[in-house]
Amino acid sequence: MWKGGNQEAVIEGSGGELGVPGSWGLQDAACHLARASLPIMFPWPLPLGSSALTMLLGALTSLFLWYCYRLGSQDMQALGTGSRAGGVSGMPDVCSQTGPRGLGDSGEGPRAEGLVSRRLRAYARRYSWAGMGRVRRAAQGGSGLTGGAGVMGIQRPGLLFLPDLPSSPFVPRDAQRHDVELLQSSFPAILRDFGAVSWDFSGTTPLPRGWSPPLAPGCYQLLLYQAGRCQPSNCRRCPGAYRALRGLRSFMSANTFGNAGFSVLLPGARLEGRCGPTNARVRCHLGLKIPPGCELVVGGEPQCWAEGHCLLVDDSFLHTVAHNGSPEDGPRVVFIVDLWHPNVAGAERQALDFVFAPDP
């Protein structure tokens, strides 16, 4: 009961247990009301064994972990959105040796740059910067992200530029000898696969299964890998090409920069100068059907494909592709595979695979 007017509450035993009324009458109502109006004073510090305190700490911990998870999820979603807006996960322009938008352009902006930098730093915190000097400088900004002007301004990758990476418009075939020899030895099987999926390319009928809408007038593609993801139905229809891809050592198969498939250019078609997303890759072109009048100009240097032979192209340089032949010549057909640049080290590949992993 309440004792006088001092400021201490002394709780004495009542006639019943907690929740069970004792024997009290109306004369005790004033005392109980006065007791109920006092602030409840807990002893401090609270005992750690208290079930109420344990529940409170558990709830706060769960709330904090949920908050951290939400922040990480939003960062990943934003990276995926920025990548798709720039064509990382969108339709890769195999025919033009670049992405359709953003990755080959400068449209990524500071938002994508910040996301890529944060992902690279997160990777380094989890693992290490060891062996990743170029990637670290790219993550620190400057000319590394959202491209940068190269020699005479003709090398302008749209998203990622690794500094001090040896660059030239055309890479010697010996730099990727194993993969080049494997693709060239697979030429008959890959050509047969193209014959099995080919059509008249007249544009007067609906697109056959597996073929993408034209990227530009007269430019078609059928992809076995799109932005680092296998296209199962197309791979099943092209078993020879798929086996060759599985045997490559430097195929960017776990990276959104990685694509592989058939590229068809009809007579009279032309794709004007553009730049690819990064100088960390080279594109291997295996010539399948090369009529007269076909030309590829990279960094101001003209080259032409040859049937059964590979051509290694650094598409971060400004490049143009054209088929100047007559309609009787038929389409130009090449099989294009995205490979790692031969001078990108293993640690750098792992970091970039982490940052530019395909969407799940």
C-alpha positions in Angstrom: 0.0 0.0 0.0 1.0 3.7 -0.4 2.7 5.1 2.7 2.1 8.8 3.3 3.3 11.5 1.0 6.9 10.5 0.4 8.1 9.6 -3.1 8.8 5.9 -2.6 6.5 3.2 -3.6 6.5 0.2 -1.2 4.8 -2.8 -2.6 3.4 -5.1 0.0 1.8 -8.5 -0.4 -1.9 -8.4 -1.3 -4.3 -11.2 -0.9 -3.8 -12.8 -4.3 -1.3 -13.7 -7.0 -0.5 -11.5 -10.1 -3.7 -11.2 -12.0 -5.8 -12.6 -9.2 -7.7 -10.0 -7.2 -7.1 -9.9 -3.4 -9.5 -8.7 -0.7 -9.9 -5.0 -1.0 -12.9 -2.6 -0.9 -13.9 0.9 -2.0 -12.0 2.4 0.8 -8.7 1.2 -0.8 -9.5 2.7 -4.2 -7.8 6.0 -3.6 -4.7 4.3 -2.6 -4.6 2.1 -5.7 -5.3 5.0 -8.0 -2.5 7.0 -6.4 -0.2 4.1 -6.8 -1.2 3.6 -10.5 -0.5 7.3 -11.3 3.2 7.1 -10.2 5.9 6.6 -12.9 7.3 3.1 -13.0 11.0 3.2 -11.9 13.0 0.2 -13.1 16.3 -0.6 -11.4 19.4 0.3 -13.5 21.3 -1.4 -15.0 18.7 -3.9 -16.0 19.6 -7.6 -15.5 20.9 -9.1 -18.7 18.9 -12.2 -18.0 15.6 -10.4 -18.2 13.4 -12.0 -20.8 12.0 -8.6 -21.7 15.5 -7.1 -22.3 16.5 -10.2 -24.3 13.5 -9.8 -26.5 14.2 -6.0 -27.0 17.8 -6.6 -27.9 16.8 -9.4 -30.3 14.2 -7.1 -32.0 16.7 -4.3 -32.3 19.3 -6.6 -33.8 16.8 -8.0 -36.3 15.8 -4.5 -37.3 19.4 -3.5 -37.9 20.2 -6.6 -40.0 17.0 -6.0 -42.0 18.1 -2.4 -42.6 21.6 -3.4 -43.8 20.0 -6.0 -46.1 17.7 -3.5 -47.6 20.6 -1.1 -48.3 22.5 -3.8 -50.0 19.5 -5.0 -52.0 18.8 -1.5 -53.2 22.4 -1.0 -54.3 22.3 -4.2 -56.3 19.0 -3.4 -57.9 20.3 0.1 -58.8 23.4 -1.4 -60.4 21.3 -3.8 -62.4 19.0 -1.0 -63.5 21.9 1.2 -64.5 23.5 -1.7 -66.4 20.3 -2.6 -68.2 19.8 1.1 -69.2 23.2 1.0 -70.7 22.8 -2.3 -72.4 24.9 -4.4 -70.0 22.0 -6.9 -69.7 20.1 -5.7 -72.7 20.4 -6.8 -76.3 24.1 -6.9 -77.2 24.9 -5.5 -80.6 26.9 -8.3 -81.9 26.6 -7.1 -85.4 28.1 -3.7 -84.6 30.7 -5.0 -82.1 29.2 -3.0 -79.3 26.1 -2.7 -77.1 23.0 -1.1 -78.5 23.0 1.9 -76.1 24.9 3.2 -73.1 27.7 0.6 -73.1 28.9 1.8 -76.4 27.9 5.4 -75.7 28.6 7.8 -72.9 25.1 7.7 -71.5 25.8 5.8 -68.3 26.6 9.0 -66.4 27.9 9.5 -62.8 25.3 7.2 -61.3 26.6 4.1 -63.0 30.2 5.3 -62.3 29.4 5.5 -58.6 27.8 2.1 -58.5 30.7 0.4 -60.3 33.2 2.1 -58.0 31.3 1.0 -54.9 31.1 -2.6 -56.2 34.8 -2.7 -56.9 35.6 -1.3 -53.4 33.2 -3.9 -51.8 35.0 -6.7 -53.7 38.4 -5.4 -52.4 37.2 -5.2 -48.8 36.0 -8.8 -49.1 39.2 -10.1 -50.8 42.1 -7.8 -51.6 43.5 -5.3 -54.1 46.4 -7.6 -54.7 47.2 -7.9 -58.4 44.5 -5.4 -59.3 46.5 -2.1 -59.8 44.6 -1.1 -63.0 41.2 -2.0 -61.6 42.0 -0.1 -58.4 42.9 3.0 -60.4 39.7 2.6 -62.4 37.7 2.3 -59.1 39.2 5.5 -57.8 37.7 7.4 -60.8 39.5 9.7 -63.2 39.7 8.2 -66.7 38.9 4.7 -65.5 35.1 4.8 -65.4 32.7 6.0 -68.0 35.4 5.7 -70.5 38.3 8.0 -71.4 40.0 9.3 -74.4 42.7 7.1 -75.7 45.1 7.6 -78.6 44.0 10.6 -80.6 40.6 10.2 -79.0 39.7 7.2 -81.1 39.5 4.8 -78.1 36.5 5.7 -76.0 35.0 2.8 -74.0 31.6 3.7 -72.8 31.7 2.2 -69.3 35.1 0.9 -68.1 38.6 1.9 -69.1 41.5 0.0 -67.5 44.5 2.3 -67.6 47.9 1.1 -68.8 46.4 -1.8 -70.7 48.2 -2.3 -73.9 45.8 -1.4 -76.7 45.6 -1.5 -80.4 42.7 -1.7 -82.8 43.6 -5.3 -83.9 45.1 -7.8 -81.5 47.6 -10.4 -82.8 46.0 -13.9 -83.0 49.0 -15.4 -81.1 47.8 -13.5 -78.0 44.9 -15.9 -77.8 46.4 -18.8 -79.6 44.5 -21.6 -77.9 41.0 -20.1 -78.4 41.8 -18.9 -82.0 43.0 -22.4 -83.0 40.0 -24.0 -81.4 37.5 -21.8 -83.2 39.3 -22.2 -86.5 39.3 -25.9 -86.2 35.6 -25.8 -85.3 34.8 -23.8 -88.5 33.1 -26.7 -90.4 30.8 -27.5 -87.4 29.9 -23.8 -86.8 29.2 -23.3 -90.5 26.9 -26.3 -90.4 25.1 -24.9 -87.4 24.5 -21.6 -89.2 23.0 -23.5 -92.2 20.6 -25.2 -89.8 19.3 -21.9 -88.4 19.7 -19.7 -91.5 16.8 -18.2 -93.5 16.4 -15.9 -96.5 16.8 -12.6 -94.4 14.3 -11.0 -96.7 12.4 -9.3 -93.9 9.1 -10.1 -95.5 8.3 -12.9 -93.1 8.2 -13.1 -89.3 11.6 -13.7 -87.7 12.4 -17.3 -87.3 12.8 -18.7 -83.7 15.9 -17.5 -82.0 16.7 -14.6 -84.3 16.7 -11.1 -82.7 15.0 -8.1 -84.3 17.3 -6.2 -86.7 19.6 -3.9 -84.9 19.8 -1.7 -87.9 18.5 -2.2 -91.5 20.1 -5.3 -92.8 21.8 -6.4 -89.6 20.6 -9.6 -87.8 21.9 -11.8 -85.1 21.3 -15.1 -83.3 22.9 -15.3 -79.9 24.1 -18.3 -78.0 25.2 -16.2 -75.1 23.7 -12.8 -74.3 25.3 -10.5 -71.7 27.0 -13.5 -70.0 23.9 -15.7 -70.0 23.5 -18.9 -72.0 20.5 -19.0 -74.3 19.6 -22.7 -74.0 17.3 -23.1 -77.0 19.8 -21.5 -79.4 22.7 -23.5 -77.9 20.7 -26.8 -78.4 20.2 -25.8 -82.1 23.9 -25.1 -82.6 25.7 -28.0 -80.9 29.0 -27.5 -82.8 29.3 -23.8 -81.9 28.2 -24.6 -78.3 30.9 -27.2 -77.9 33.5 -24.8 -79.2 32.4 -22.1 -76.7 32.7 -24.6 -73.8 36.3 -25.3 -74.8 37.5 -21.7 -74.8 39.8 -20.5 -72.0 39.2 -16.8 -72.2 35.5 -16.5 -73.1 33.7 -13.9 -70.9 31.0 -16.4 -70.1 30.4 -15.1 -66.5 30.3 -11.4 -67.3 27.7 -9.1 -68.8 30.3 -8.0 -71.3 30.3 -11.5 -72.8 28.3 -12.4 -75.9 28.6 -15.0 -78.6 26.6 -15.7 -81.7 26.1 -15.3 -85.4 26.2 -11.9 -87.0 24.6 -11.3 -90.4 25.1 -8.2 -92.5 23.2 -7.8 -95.8 24.5 -6.1 -98.9 24.2 -2.4 -98.7 24.0 -2.4 -94.9 26.4 -0.1 -92.9 26.9 0.6 -89.2 28.6 3.9 -88.5 31.4 4.6 -86.1 30.8 3.6 -82.4 32.8 2.4 -79.5 32.3 -0.7 -77.2 31.9 -0.7 -73.4 35.4 -1.6 -72.2 38.9 -2.1 -73.3 39.1 -5.2 -71.0 37.8 -7.4 -73.8 38.5 -8.2 -77.4 36.1 -9.6 -79.9 37.0 -12.7 -81.9 35.4 -12.7 -85.4 35.4 -16.1 -87.1 34.6 -15.6 -90.8 31.9 -17.9 -92.1 30.7 -16.3 -95.4 32.7 -13.3 -96.6 31.6 -12.0 -100.0 33.5 -9.2 -101.8 33.0 -5.6 -100.7 32.9 -6.2 -96.9 35.0 -4.0 -94.7 35.8 -3.4 -91.0 37.5 -0.2 -90.0 38.8 0.0 -86.4 40.7 3.0 -85.1 41.1 4.1 -88.6 42.7 0.8 -89.7 40.8 -1.1 -92.4 40.7 -4.9 -92.3 38.6 -7.6 -93.9 37.4 -11.0 -92.7 38.5 -14.3 -94.2 36.5 -17.5 -94.2 37.7 -20.0 -91.6 40.0 -17.5 -90.0 39.8 -15.4 -86.8 40.2 -11.6 -86.5 40.7 -10.2 -83.0 39.2 -6.7 -82.6 39.4 -4.2 -79.7 36.0 -2.7 -80.1 36.6 0.1 -77.6 38.2 1.9 -80.5 35.9 3.8 -82.9 34.9 1.3 -85.6 32.6 1.0 -88.6 31.4 -2.1 -90.4 29.9 -2.1 -94.0 28.9 -4.5 -96.7 29.4 -2.7 -100.0 28.8 -5.7 -102.2 25.9 -6.3 -104.6 22.7 -8.2 -103.7 23.9 -11.2 -105.7 26.9 -11.6 -103.3 24.7 -12.6 -100.4 25.1 -11.7 -96.7 28.3 -11.4 -94.7 28.3 -13.9 -91.9 30.7 -14.1 -88.9 30.6 -15.9 -85.6 31.6 -13.4 -82.9 32.8 -14.4 -79.4 33.8 -11.9 -76.6 37.2 -12.8 -75.0 39.2 -11.3 -72.2 41.9 -9.0 -73.3 45.1 -11.1 -73.1 46.8 -8.6 -70.7 44.0 -8.6 -68.2 45.3 -10.7 -65.2 43.4 -13.4 -63.4 42.8 -11.3 -60.3 41.4 -8.5 -62.5 39.1 -10.9 -64.3 37.7 -12.2 -61.0 37.0 -8.7 -59.7 35.3 -7.6 -63.0 33.3 -10.9 -63.0 32.1 -10.0 -59.5 31.2 -6.4 -60.5 29.6 -7.2 -63.8 28.0 -10.5 -63.0 24.9 -11.4 -65.1 21.5 -10.9 -63.6 20.3 -14.1 -61.8 
